[in-house]
Amino acid sequence: MVEKHNLKNPSVKRILREVKEMQSNRSDDYMSLPLEENIFEWQFAIRGPPDSEFEGGIYHGRIQLPSEYPFKPPSFMLLTPSGRFQTQTKICLSISNHHPEHWQPSWSGKTALVALIAFMPTSPNGALGSLDYKKEERRALAIKSREATPRFGTPERQRLIDEIHKYTLSKSSPVPQCGHSETSEEASKTKEAETQVNLKIPEALPAVEGIPDQAGDRIVEEQEFPVNANPNPAGVEASVVNPSSISSKQLLQKSDARFQNLKPETRVQKPDDRLFTLAAIGLTIAIVILLLKKFVNSEHGAVFMNES
């Protein structure tokens, strides 16, 4: 292959380097080789991305490199029906010649193939050369893609396609049975829902003394926490009770008992208070008596003065 091409051409040198890299570092997800007669035209095959309706499928295609490669992007065309891209039609991708403004010279054919695999399970959104088949139809096409290679071009090209197909098929896993992807998605959603429920359910609090907790017939002490730093005069303490381990009736009975303990007590006067009250009464009586005596004396004095 090297003797047939001008090694002074930068594009040829770049393409030959990519050919060497593709052959020395083969991937299980894709395979691509140039035509012997024209290294600017490559045949490729990619495996359908896992966990999708394309899983297990083998999709062949064609890459056309421009003479200015790698400074201008290549064009892509699929030859195997997939239900995602039209066959023998140039695909409109950000890595293709439809969008040269996005292309980077540092990218290679391997970079483009990896991007193409990633694009397959995405929504087409009406892009040029895209299709939007149902999942069941795409899965049926994935099964069919393994059975035979597409017929395209010259015998030389067909031999290259068959060679690539044989290698890719040896690395490809079987197509999952119908409903496998949906079952996996449902199981994943169920597991996620269970995780969210478990996160919302708090850990069980200590059970009330004498009431078995939910884990078994164990009896645990009730943990109590004082409301304030100073002791409560009524002796009421706050307790953390597991609501699920005690009935509402028992809670009401316990609350009623605590409220009964809060009833006001009858005030009993101390002996000192009684003595103070008696002294005050005695002092008041003495003052009244003194006033009466003064009043009587003053009346007698006035009578004596009138008689004289």
LUMZATI-805228 format. One record per residue (C-alpha): residue number from 1; z, x, y. Coordinates in steps of 0.02 Angstrom, whole numbers, plus 50000, padded with zeros to 5 digits. Example, Ala and Ser with C-alpha at 12.3 -4.5 7.8 and 13.67 -1.06 7.14 Angstrom:
BEGIN
<r><fivex>1</fivex><pz>50390</pz><px>50615</px><py>49775</py></r>
<r><fivex>2</fivex><pz>50357</pz><px>50684</px><py>49947</py></r>
END
This chain:
BEGIN
<r><fivex>1</fivex><pz>50000</pz><px>50000</px><py>50000</py></r>
<r><fivex>2</fivex><pz>50042</pz><px>50142</px><py>50119</py></r>
<r><fivex>3</fivex><pz>49872</pz><px>50228</px><py>50102</py></r>
<r><fivex>4</fivex><pz>49778</pz><px>50071</px><py>50155</py></r>
<r><fivex>5</fivex><pz>49860</pz><px>50052</px><py>50325</py></r>
<r><fivex>6</fivex><pz>49872</pz><px>50148</px><py>50487</py></r>
<r><fivex>7</fivex><pz>50046</pz><px>50224</px><py>50490</py></r>
<r><fivex>8</fivex><pz>50029</pz><px>50265</px><py>50674</py></r>
<r><fivex>9</fivex><pz>50031</pz><px>50081</px><py>50717</py></r>
<r><fivex>10</fivex><pz>50210</pz><px>50031</px><py>50771</py></r>
<r><fivex>11</fivex><pz>50191</pz><px>49859</px><py>50693</py></r>
<r><fivex>12</fivex><pz>50135</pz><px>49932</px><py>50527</py></r>
<r><fivex>13</fivex><pz>50278</pz><px>50056</px><py>50525</py></r>
<r><fivex>14</fivex><pz>50402</pz><px>49916</px><py>50560</py></r>
<r><fivex>15</fivex><pz>50330</pz><px>49802</px><py>50425</py></r>
<r><fivex>16</fivex><pz>50331</pz><px>49939</px><py>50293</py></r>
<r><fivex>17</fivex><pz>50512</pz><px>49976</px><py>50334</py></r>
<r><fivex>18</fivex><pz>50556</pz><px>49792</px><py>50309</py></r>
<r><fivex>19</fivex><pz>50462</pz><px>49790</px><py>50144</py></r>
<r><fivex>20</fivex><pz>50564</pz><px>49938</px><py>50083</py></r>
<r><fivex>21</fivex><pz>50726</pz><px>49856</px><py>50139</py></r>
<r><fivex>22</fivex><pz>50680</pz><px>49690</px><py>50055</py></r>
<r><fivex>23</fivex><pz>50645</pz><px>49778</px><py>49889</py></r>
<r><fivex>24</fivex><pz>50798</pz><px>49891</px><py>49893</py></r>
<r><fivex>25</fivex><pz>50924</pz><px>49759</px><py>49950</py></r>
<r><fivex>26</fivex><pz>50872</pz><px>49600</px><py>49863</py></r>
<r><fivex>27</fivex><pz>50963</pz><px>49439</px><py>49898</py></r>
<r><fivex>28</fivex><pz>50999</pz><px>49294</px><py>49781</py></r>
<r><fivex>29</fivex><pz>50958</pz><px>49169</px><py>49920</py></r>
<r><fivex>30</fivex><pz>50782</pz><px>49223</px><py>49965</py></r>
<r><fivex>31</fivex><pz>50638</pz><px>49335</px><py>49916</py></r>
<r><fivex>32</fivex><pz>50487</pz><px>49386</px><py>50019</py></r>
<r><fivex>33</fivex><pz>50342</pz><px>49509</px><py>49994</py></r>
<r><fivex>34</fivex><pz>50180</pz><px>49543</px><py>50091</py></r>
<r><fivex>35</fivex><pz>50006</pz><px>49525</px><py>50020</py></r>
<r><fivex>36</fivex><pz>49931</pz><px>49686</px><py>49956</py></r>
<r><fivex>37</fivex><pz>49773</pz><px>49658</px><py>50058</py></r>
<r><fivex>38</fivex><pz>49862</pz><px>49605</px><py>50219</py></r>
<r><fivex>39</fivex><pz>50039</pz><px>49660</px><py>50256</py></r>
<r><fivex>40</fivex><pz>50045</pz><px>49545</px><py>50408</py></r>
<r><fivex>41</fivex><pz>50050</pz><px>49395</px><py>50290</py></r>
<r><fivex>42</fivex><pz>50201</pz><px>49369</px><py>50179</py></r>
<r><fivex>43</fivex><pz>50244</pz><px>49248</px><py>50041</py></r>
<r><fivex>44</fivex><pz>50426</pz><px>49195</px><py>50024</py></r>
<r><fivex>45</fivex><pz>50541</pz><px>49081</px><py>49927</py></r>
<r><fivex>46</fivex><pz>50713</pz><px>49022</px><py>49978</py></r>
<r><fivex>47</fivex><pz>50850</pz><px>48935</px><py>49881</py></r>
<r><fivex>48</fivex><pz>50913</pz><px>48767</px><py>49943</py></r>
<r><fivex>49</fivex><pz>51080</pz><px>48785</px><py>50035</py></r>
<r><fivex>50</fivex><pz>51233</pz><px>48743</px><py>49929</py></r>
<r><fivex>51</fivex><pz>51333</pz><px>48582</px><py>49953</py></r>
<r><fivex>52</fivex><pz>51176</pz><px>48491</px><py>50012</py></r>
<r><fivex>53</fivex><pz>51039</pz><px>48384</px><py>49939</py></r>
<r><fivex>54</fivex><pz>50929</pz><px>48541</px><py>49932</py></r>
<r><fivex>55</fivex><pz>51048</pz><px>48637</px><py>49818</py></r>
<r><fivex>56</fivex><pz>50960</pz><px>48710</px><py>49665</py></r>
<r><fivex>57</fivex><pz>50787</pz><px>48688</px><py>49741</py></r>
<r><fivex>58</fivex><pz>50662</pz><px>48831</px><py>49763</py></r>
<r><fivex>59</fivex><pz>50553</pz><px>48816</px><py>49918</py></r>
<r><fivex>60</fivex><pz>50401</pz><px>48926</px><py>49942</py></r>
<r><fivex>61</fivex><pz>50320</pz><px>48967</px><py>50107</py></r>
<r><fivex>62</fivex><pz>50211</pz><px>49082</px><py>50206</py></r>
<r><fivex>63</fivex><pz>50251</pz><px>49198</px><py>50352</py></r>
<r><fivex>64</fivex><pz>50116</pz><px>49254</px><py>50473</py></r>
<r><fivex>65</fivex><pz>50163</pz><px>49407</px><py>50577</py></r>
<r><fivex>66</fivex><pz>50072</pz><px>49435</px><py>50743</py></r>
<r><fivex>67</fivex><pz>49988</pz><px>49600</px><py>50782</py></r>
<r><fivex>68</fivex><pz>50120</pz><px>49629</px><py>50916</py></r>
<r><fivex>69</fivex><pz>50263</pz><px>49612</px><py>50792</py></r>
<r><fivex>70</fivex><pz>50411</pz><px>49636</px><py>50814</py></r>
<r><fivex>71</fivex><pz>50390</pz><px>49602</px><py>51000</py></r>
<r><fivex>72</fivex><pz>50322</pz><px>49430</px><py>50965</py></r>
<r><fivex>73</fivex><pz>50393</pz><px>49305</px><py>50838</py></r>
<r><fivex>74</fivex><pz>50313</pz><px>49257</px><py>50672</py></r>
<r><fivex>75</fivex><pz>50256</pz><px>49085</px><py>50619</py></r>
<r><fivex>76</fivex><pz>50322</pz><px>48992</px><py>50466</py></r>
<r><fivex>77</fivex><pz>50242</pz><px>48867</px><py>50348</py></r>
<r><fivex>78</fivex><pz>50316</pz><px>48785</px><py>50193</py></r>
<r><fivex>79</fivex><pz>50211</pz><px>48756</px><py>50038</py></r>
<r><fivex>80</fivex><pz>50340</pz><px>48664</px><py>49932</py></r>
<r><fivex>81</fivex><pz>50381</pz><px>48481</px><py>49973</py></r>
<r><fivex>82</fivex><pz>50563</pz><px>48469</px><py>50026</py></r>
<r><fivex>83</fivex><pz>50582</pz><px>48310</px><py>50127</py></r>
<r><fivex>84</fivex><pz>50641</pz><px>48416</px><py>50274</py></r>
<r><fivex>85</fivex><pz>50482</pz><px>48507</px><py>50330</py></r>
<r><fivex>86</fivex><pz>50300</pz><px>48461</px><py>50315</py></r>
<r><fivex>87</fivex><pz>50195</pz><px>48569</px><py>50200</py></r>
<r><fivex>88</fivex><pz>50057</pz><px>48683</px><py>50266</py></r>
<r><fivex>89</fivex><pz>50113</pz><px>48648</px><py>50444</py></r>
<r><fivex>90</fivex><pz>50189</pz><px>48776</px><py>50562</py></r>
<r><fivex>91</fivex><pz>50374</pz><px>48740</px><py>50584</py></r>
<r><fivex>92</fivex><pz>50449</pz><px>48726</px><py>50756</py></r>
<r><fivex>93</fivex><pz>50609</pz><px>48830</px><py>50757</py></r>
<r><fivex>94</fivex><pz>50696</pz><px>48937</px><py>50886</py></r>
<r><fivex>95</fivex><pz>50649</pz><px>49090</px><py>50781</py></r>
<r><fivex>96</fivex><pz>50465</pz><px>49044</px><py>50766</py></r>
<r><fivex>97</fivex><pz>50314</pz><px>49069</px><py>50877</py></r>
<r><fivex>98</fivex><pz>50347</pz><px>48897</px><py>50954</py></r>
<r><fivex>99</fivex><pz>50490</pz><px>48974</px><py>51053</py></r>
<r><fivex>100</fivex><pz>50445</pz><px>49155</px><py>51094</py></r>
<r><fivex>101</fivex><pz>50574</pz><px>49156</px><py>51234</py></r>
<r><fivex>102</fivex><pz>50713</pz><px>49154</px><py>51104</py></r>
<r><fivex>103</fivex><pz>50644</pz><px>49290</px><py>50992</py></r>
<r><fivex>104</fivex><pz>50728</pz><px>49461</px><py>50986</py></r>
<r><fivex>105</fivex><pz>50633</pz><px>49617</px><py>50926</py></r>
<r><fivex>106</fivex><pz>50789</pz><px>49670</px><py>50831</py></r>
<r><fivex>107</fivex><pz>50769</pz><px>49520</px><py>50717</py></r>
<r><fivex>108</fivex><pz>50674</pz><px>49539</px><py>50554</py></r>
<r><fivex>109</fivex><pz>50597</pz><px>49434</px><py>50417</py></r>
<r><fivex>110</fivex><pz>50764</pz><px>49429</px><py>50327</py></r>
<r><fivex>111</fivex><pz>50847</pz><px>49363</px><py>50485</py></r>
<r><fivex>112</fivex><pz>50716</pz><px>49226</px><py>50497</py></r>
<r><fivex>113</fivex><pz>50736</pz><px>49174</px><py>50315</py></r>
<r><fivex>114</fivex><pz>50925</pz><px>49162</px><py>50330</py></r>
<r><fivex>115</fivex><pz>50902</pz><px>49054</px><py>50486</py></r>
<r><fivex>116</fivex><pz>50775</pz><px>48944</px><py>50395</py></r>
<r><fivex>117</fivex><pz>50901</pz><px>48911</px><py>50254</py></r>
<r><fivex>118</fivex><pz>51032</pz><px>48864</px><py>50383</py></r>
<r><fivex>119</fivex><pz>50911</pz><px>48744</px><py>50469</py></r>
<r><fivex>120</fivex><pz>50871</pz><px>48644</px><py>50311</py></r>
<r><fivex>121</fivex><pz>51025</pz><px>48529</px><py>50304</py></r>
<r><fivex>122</fivex><pz>51022</pz><px>48498</px><py>50492</py></r>
<r><fivex>123</fivex><pz>50953</pz><px>48342</px><py>50576</py></r>
<r><fivex>124</fivex><pz>50767</pz><px>48357</px><py>50620</py></r>
<r><fivex>125</fivex><pz>50783</pz><px>48267</px><py>50787</py></r>
<r><fivex>126</fivex><pz>50594</pz><px>48238</px><py>50791</py></r>
<r><fivex>127</fivex><pz>50550</pz><px>48424</px><py>50793</py></r>
<r><fivex>128</fivex><pz>50370</pz><px>48474</px><py>50758</py></r>
<r><fivex>129</fivex><pz>50336</pz><px>48489</px><py>50571</py></r>
<r><fivex>130</fivex><pz>50502</pz><px>48407</px><py>50523</py></r>
<r><fivex>131</fivex><pz>50536</pz><px>48262</px><py>50404</py></r>
<r><fivex>132</fivex><pz>50687</pz><px>48151</px><py>50379</py></r>
<r><fivex>133</fivex><pz>50686</pz><px>48094</px><py>50197</py></r>
<r><fivex>134</fivex><pz>50835</pz><px>48011</px><py>50114</py></r>
<r><fivex>135</fivex><pz>50955</pz><px>48119</px><py>50016</py></r>
<r><fivex>136</fivex><pz>50900</pz><px>48044</px><py>49849</py></r>
<r><fivex>137</fivex><pz>50718</pz><px>48084</px><py>49885</py></r>
<r><fivex>138</fivex><pz>50760</pz><px>48262</px><py>49939</py></r>
<r><fivex>139</fivex><pz>50862</pz><px>48289</px><py>49781</py></r>
<r><fivex>140</fivex><pz>50718</pz><px>48228</px><py>49674</py></r>
<r><fivex>141</fivex><pz>50602</pz><px>48351</px><py>49763</py></r>
<r><fivex>142</fivex><pz>50728</pz><px>48491</px><py>49734</py></r>
<r><fivex>143</fivex><pz>50721</pz><px>48458</px><py>49546</py></r>
<r><fivex>144</fivex><pz>50531</pz><px>48453</px><py>49550</py></r>
<r><fivex>145</fivex><pz>50522</pz><px>48617</px><py>49649</py></r>
<r><fivex>146</fivex><pz>50594</pz><px>48713</px><py>49501</py></r>
<r><fivex>147</fivex><pz>50465</pz><px>48653</px><py>49376</py></r>
<r><fivex>148</fivex><pz>50306</pz><px>48729</px><py>49448</py></r>
<r><fivex>149</fivex><pz>50249</pz><px>48838</px><py>49592</py></r>
<r><fivex>150</fivex><pz>50135</pz><px>48771</px><py>49729</py></r>
<r><fivex>151</fivex><pz>49950</pz><px>48811</px><py>49711</py></r>
<r><fivex>152</fivex><pz>49890</pz><px>48900</px><py>49866</py></r>
<r><fivex>153</fivex><pz>49761</pz><px>49032</px><py>49912</py></r>
<r><fivex>154</fivex><pz>49678</pz><px>49167</px><py>49810</py></r>
<r><fivex>155</fivex><pz>49725</pz><px>49222</px><py>49633</py></r>
<r><fivex>156</fivex><pz>49810</pz><px>49375</px><py>49708</py></r>
<r><fivex>157</fivex><pz>49916</pz><px>49265</px><py>49820</py></r>
<r><fivex>158</fivex><pz>49955</pz><px>49149</px><py>49674</py></r>
<r><fivex>159</fivex><pz>50014</pz><px>49295</px><py>49567</py></r>
<r><fivex>160</fivex><pz>50132</pz><px>49346</px><py>49707</py></r>
<r><fivex>161</fivex><pz>50197</pz><px>49168</px><py>49723</py></r>
<r><fivex>162</fivex><pz>50229</pz><px>49159</px><py>49535</py></r>
<r><fivex>163</fivex><pz>50319</pz><px>49327</px><py>49538</py></r>
<r><fivex>164</fivex><pz>50432</pz><px>49273</px><py>49680</py></r>
<r><fivex>165</fivex><pz>50465</pz><px>49105</px><py>49596</py></r>
<r><fivex>166</fivex><pz>50518</pz><px>49188</px><py>49434</py></r>
<r><fivex>167</fivex><pz>50642</pz><px>49300</px><py>49524</py></r>
<r><fivex>168</fivex><pz>50714</pz><px>49161</px><py>49632</py></r>
<r><fivex>169</fivex><pz>50731</pz><px>49042</px><py>49483</py></r>
<r><fivex>170</fivex><pz>50832</pz><px>49173</px><py>49389</py></r>
<r><fivex>171</fivex><pz>50956</pz><px>49178</px><py>49535</py></r>
<r><fivex>172</fivex><pz>50961</pz><px>48992</px><py>49568</py></r>
<r><fivex>173</fivex><pz>51092</pz><px>48872</px><py>49502</py></r>
<r><fivex>174</fivex><pz>51041</pz><px>48704</px><py>49425</py></r>
<r><fivex>175</fivex><pz>51018</pz><px>48553</px><py>49537</py></r>
<r><fivex>176</fivex><pz>51182</pz><px>48454</px><py>49541</py></r>
<r><fivex>177</fivex><pz>51181</pz><px>48283</px><py>49461</py></r>
<r><fivex>178</fivex><pz>51156</pz><px>48133</px><py>49574</py></r>
<r><fivex>179</fivex><pz>51315</pz><px>48081</px><py>49662</py></r>
<r><fivex>180</fivex><pz>51393</pz><px>48254</px><py>49644</py></r>
<r><fivex>181</fivex><pz>51383</pz><px>48291</px><py>49829</py></r>
<r><fivex>182</fivex><pz>51448</pz><px>48119</px><py>49876</py></r>
<r><fivex>183</fivex><pz>51591</pz><px>48137</px><py>49751</py></r>
<r><fivex>184</fivex><pz>51637</pz><px>48306</px><py>49823</py></r>
<r><fivex>185</fivex><pz>51633</pz><px>48235</px><py>50000</py></r>
<r><fivex>186</fivex><pz>51742</pz><px>48087</px><py>49950</py></r>
<r><fivex>187</fivex><pz>51866</pz><px>48201</px><py>49861</py></r>
<r><fivex>188</fivex><pz>51871</pz><px>48314</px><py>50013</py></r>
<r><fivex>189</fivex><pz>51902</pz><px>48166</px><py>50129</py></r>
<r><fivex>190</fivex><pz>52038</pz><px>48098</px><py>50014</py></r>
<r><fivex>191</fivex><pz>52124</pz><px>48266</px><py>50008</py></r>
<r><fivex>192</fivex><pz>52115</pz><px>48280</px><py>50197</py></r>
<r><fivex>193</fivex><pz>52188</pz><px>48105</px><py>50217</py></r>
<r><fivex>194</fivex><pz>52331</pz><px>48146</px><py>50098</py></r>
<r><fivex>195</fivex><pz>52367</pz><px>48304</px><py>50197</py></r>
<r><fivex>196</fivex><pz>52374</pz><px>48206</px><py>50360</py></r>
<r><fivex>197</fivex><pz>52491</pz><px>48077</px><py>50282</py></r>
<r><fivex>198</fivex><pz>52606</pz><px>48213</px><py>50217</py></r>
<r><fivex>199</fivex><pz>52612</pz><px>48289</px><py>50389</py></r>
<r><fivex>200</fivex><pz>52662</pz><px>48123</px><py>50467</py></r>
<r><fivex>201</fivex><pz>52804</pz><px>48090</px><py>50342</py></r>
<r><fivex>202</fivex><pz>52962</pz><px>48183</px><py>50397</py></r>
<r><fivex>203</fivex><pz>53079</pz><px>48266</px><py>50275</py></r>
<r><fivex>204</fivex><pz>53215</pz><px>48157</px><py>50202</py></r>
<r><fivex>205</fivex><pz>53376</pz><px>48161</px><py>50303</py></r>
<r><fivex>206</fivex><pz>53547</pz><px>48177</px><py>50220</py></r>
<r><fivex>207</fivex><pz>53600</pz><px>48015</px><py>50135</py></r>
<r><fivex>208</fivex><pz>53756</pz><px>47916</px><py>50181</py></r>
<r><fivex>209</fivex><pz>53912</pz><px>47960</px><py>50086</py></r>
<r><fivex>210</fivex><pz>53923</pz><px>47860</px><py>49926</py></r>
<r><fivex>211</fivex><pz>53739</pz><px>47806</px><py>49931</py></r>
<r><fivex>212</fivex><pz>53623</pz><px>47893</px><py>49805</py></r>
<r><fivex>213</fivex><pz>53475</pz><px>47980</px><py>49887</py></r>
<r><fivex>214</fivex><pz>53294</pz><px>47950</px><py>49835</py></r>
<r><fivex>215</fivex><pz>53280</pz><px>48113</px><py>49739</py></r>
<r><fivex>216</fivex><pz>53408</pz><px>48056</px><py>49611</py></r>
<r><fivex>217</fivex><pz>53585</pz><px>47993</px><py>49589</py></r>
<r><fivex>218</fivex><pz>53662</pz><px>48136</px><py>49685</py></r>
<r><fivex>219</fivex><pz>53803</pz><px>48101</px><py>49806</py></r>
<r><fivex>220</fivex><pz>53796</pz><px>48201</px><py>49965</py></r>
<r><fivex>221</fivex><pz>53915</pz><px>48212</px><py>50110</py></r>
<r><fivex>222</fivex><pz>53868</pz><px>48126</px><py>50271</py></r>
<r><fivex>223</fivex><pz>53833</pz><px>48249</px><py>50410</py></r>
<r><fivex>224</fivex><pz>53913</pz><px>48197</px><py>50573</py></r>
<r><fivex>225</fivex><pz>53882</pz><px>48266</px><py>50746</py></r>
<r><fivex>226</fivex><pz>53996</pz><px>48229</px><py>50896</py></r>
<r><fivex>227</fivex><pz>53910</pz><px>48144</px><py>51041</py></r>
<r><fivex>228</fivex><pz>54003</pz><px>48243</px><py>51175</py></r>
<r><fivex>229</fivex><pz>54099</pz><px>48406</px><py>51180</py></r>
<r><fivex>230</fivex><pz>54262</pz><px>48313</px><py>51211</py></r>
<r><fivex>231</fivex><pz>54329</pz><px>48202</px><py>51071</py></r>
<r><fivex>232</fivex><pz>54291</pz><px>48018</px><py>51088</py></r>
<r><fivex>233</fivex><pz>54451</pz><px>47917</px><py>51126</py></r>
<r><fivex>234</fivex><pz>54396</pz><px>47781</px><py>51007</py></r>
<r><fivex>235</fivex><pz>54361</pz><px>47906</px><py>50868</py></r>
<r><fivex>236</fivex><pz>54177</pz><px>47859</px><py>50856</py></r>
<r><fivex>237</fivex><pz>54061</pz><px>47995</px><py>50789</py></r>
<r><fivex>238</fivex><pz>53872</pz><px>47996</px><py>50780</py></r>
<r><fivex>239</fivex><pz>53799</pz><px>48012</px><py>50604</py></r>
<r><fivex>240</fivex><pz>53625</pz><px>48052</px><py>50544</py></r>
<r><fivex>241</fivex><pz>53584</pz><px>47922</px><py>50413</py></r>
<r><fivex>242</fivex><pz>53429</pz><px>47910</px><py>50306</py></r>
<r><fivex>243</fivex><pz>53355</pz><px>47738</px><py>50348</py></r>
<r><fivex>244</fivex><pz>53267</pz><px>47726</px><py>50179</py></r>
<r><fivex>245</fivex><pz>53427</pz><px>47753</px><py>50080</py></r>
<r><fivex>246</fivex><pz>53534</pz><px>47612</px><py>50153</py></r>
<r><fivex>247</fivex><pz>53497</pz><px>47428</px><py>50179</py></r>
<r><fivex>248</fivex><pz>53494</pz><px>47343</px><py>50348</py></r>
<r><fivex>249</fivex><pz>53641</pz><px>47234</px><py>50296</py></r>
<r><fivex>250</fivex><pz>53747</pz><px>47386</px><py>50261</py></r>
<r><fivex>251</fivex><pz>53699</pz><px>47460</px><py>50427</py></r>
<r><fivex>252</fivex><pz>53750</pz><px>47301</px><py>50518</py></r>
<r><fivex>253</fivex><pz>53917</pz><px>47296</px><py>50425</py></r>
<r><fivex>254</fivex><pz>53951</pz><px>47476</px><py>50469</py></r>
<r><fivex>255</fivex><pz>53906</pz><px>47445</px><py>50651</py></r>
<r><fivex>256</fivex><pz>54021</pz><px>47292</px><py>50659</py></r>
<r><fivex>257</fivex><pz>54165</pz><px>47395</px><py>50589</py></r>
<r><fivex>258</fivex><pz>54139</pz><px>47527</px><py>50720</py></r>
<r><fivex>259</fivex><pz>54130</pz><px>47401</px><py>50861</py></r>
<r><fivex>260</fivex><pz>54292</pz><px>47322</px><py>50800</py></r>
<r><fivex>261</fivex><pz>54376</pz><px>47490</px><py>50818</py></r>
<r><fivex>262</fivex><pz>54324</pz><px>47488</px><py>51001</py></r>
<r><fivex>263</fivex><pz>54424</pz><px>47329</px><py>51045</py></r>
<r><fivex>264</fivex><pz>54543</pz><px>47357</px><py>51192</py></r>
<r><fivex>265</fivex><pz>54725</pz><px>47385</px><py>51143</py></r>
<r><fivex>266</fivex><pz>54872</pz><px>47288</px><py>51222</py></r>
<r><fivex>267</fivex><pz>54955</pz><px>47395</px><py>51355</py></r>
<r><fivex>268</fivex><pz>55140</pz><px>47425</px><py>51320</py></r>
<r><fivex>269</fivex><pz>55246</pz><px>47470</px><py>51468</py></r>
<r><fivex>270</fivex><pz>55349</pz><px>47627</px><py>51454</py></r>
<r><fivex>271</fivex><pz>55539</pz><px>47631</px><py>51489</py></r>
<r><fivex>272</fivex><pz>55512</pz><px>47727</px><py>51651</py></r>
<r><fivex>273</fivex><pz>55401</pz><px>47589</px><py>51718</py></r>
<r><fivex>274</fivex><pz>55535</pz><px>47456</px><py>51681</py></r>
<r><fivex>275</fivex><pz>55672</pz><px>47554</px><py>51772</py></r>
<r><fivex>276</fivex><pz>55561</pz><px>47577</px><py>51922</py></r>
<r><fivex>277</fivex><pz>55525</pz><px>47390</px><py>51928</py></r>
<r><fivex>278</fivex><pz>55711</pz><px>47344</px><py>51916</py></r>
<r><fivex>279</fivex><pz>55757</pz><px>47467</px><py>52052</py></r>
<r><fivex>280</fivex><pz>55627</pz><px>47395</px><py>52167</py></r>
<r><fivex>281</fivex><pz>55689</pz><px>47218</px><py>52136</py></r>
<r><fivex>282</fivex><pz>55870</pz><px>47271</px><py>52167</py></r>
<r><fivex>283</fivex><pz>55824</pz><px>47359</px><py>52329</py></r>
<r><fivex>284</fivex><pz>55731</pz><px>47206</px><py>52390</py></r>
<r><fivex>285</fivex><pz>55881</pz><px>47093</px><py>52353</py></r>
<r><fivex>286</fivex><pz>55999</pz><px>47212</px><py>52445</py></r>
<r><fivex>287</fivex><pz>55887</pz><px>47212</px><py>52599</py></r>
<r><fivex>288</fivex><pz>55880</pz><px>47023</px><py>52600</py></r>
<r><fivex>289</fivex><pz>56070</pz><px>47012</px><py>52588</py></r>
<r><fivex>290</fivex><pz>56095</pz><px>47133</px><py>52733</py></r>
<r><fivex>291</fivex><pz>55976</pz><px>47034</px><py>52841</py></r>
<r><fivex>292</fivex><pz>56067</pz><px>46873</px><py>52802</py></r>
<r><fivex>293</fivex><pz>56234</pz><px>46951</px><py>52846</py></r>
<r><fivex>294</fivex><pz>56167</pz><px>47015</px><py>53011</py></r>
<r><fivex>295</fivex><pz>56098</pz><px>46846</px><py>53052</py></r>
<r><fivex>296</fivex><pz>56263</pz><px>46758</px><py>53014</py></r>
<r><fivex>297</fivex><pz>56364</pz><px>46882</px><py>53119</py></r>
<r><fivex>298</fivex><pz>56251</pz><px>46859</px><py>53266</py></r>
<r><fivex>299</fivex><pz>56272</pz><px>46669</px><py>53259</py></r>
<r><fivex>300</fivex><pz>56462</pz><px>46682</px><py>53256</py></r>
<r><fivex>301</fivex><pz>56463</pz><px>46798</px><py>53407</py></r>
<r><fivex>302</fivex><pz>56363</pz><px>46676</px><py>53509</py></r>
<r><fivex>303</fivex><pz>56485</pz><px>46532</px><py>53469</py></r>
<r><fivex>304</fivex><pz>56636</pz><px>46636</px><py>53520</py></r>
<r><fivex>305</fivex><pz>56558</pz><px>46677</px><py>53687</py></r>
<r><fivex>306</fivex><pz>56522</pz><px>46493</px><py>53724</py></r>
<r><fivex>307</fivex><pz>56701</pz><px>46439</px><py>53687</py></r>
<r><fivex>308</fivex><pz>56773</pz><px>46568</px><py>53807</py></r>
END
